């Protein structure tokens, strides 16, 4: 048949794997989760200070 060297006696291709011609699916590189470098205790302390110290002092200073 002209291409006898590319086939073995069973009729399968020699030296090929079924997945050889399959293209690999491109994968998206997952970025790491964003992290906030914020001191949570410092933020909570600031909120508490504003609510319980600064706001009452402002109310007192404004005469309410």
Secondary structure, DSSP 4 states (H G I P E B T S, - for coil): ---GGGB-TTSSBTT--TTTTPPPPP-PPPPPPP-----HHHHHHHHHHIIIIIHHHHHHHHT-
